[in-house]
Amino acid sequence: MDPKTALDKDKIIPERMAVLRSLPTEIKQQFSGEEARSFLYGEALPENLAEKLKDYLVNE
């Protein structure tokens, strides 16, 4: 794996952090640590997190 690619995977996506901060507190409190990491680092979302965010996600 390219070292630059490996480093990029370990960076929080700023736009995702902004979205997370804008979510209602009751939604954020439902996130597990693993779910928050998946969201912030652009990993595939666990199905249970996608369900929690269904009212806030837009399918493209």
Secondary structure, DSSP 8 states (H G I E B T S, - for coil): --HHHHHHHTS--HHHHHHHHHS-HHHHTT--HHHHHHHHTT----HHHHHHTTTT----
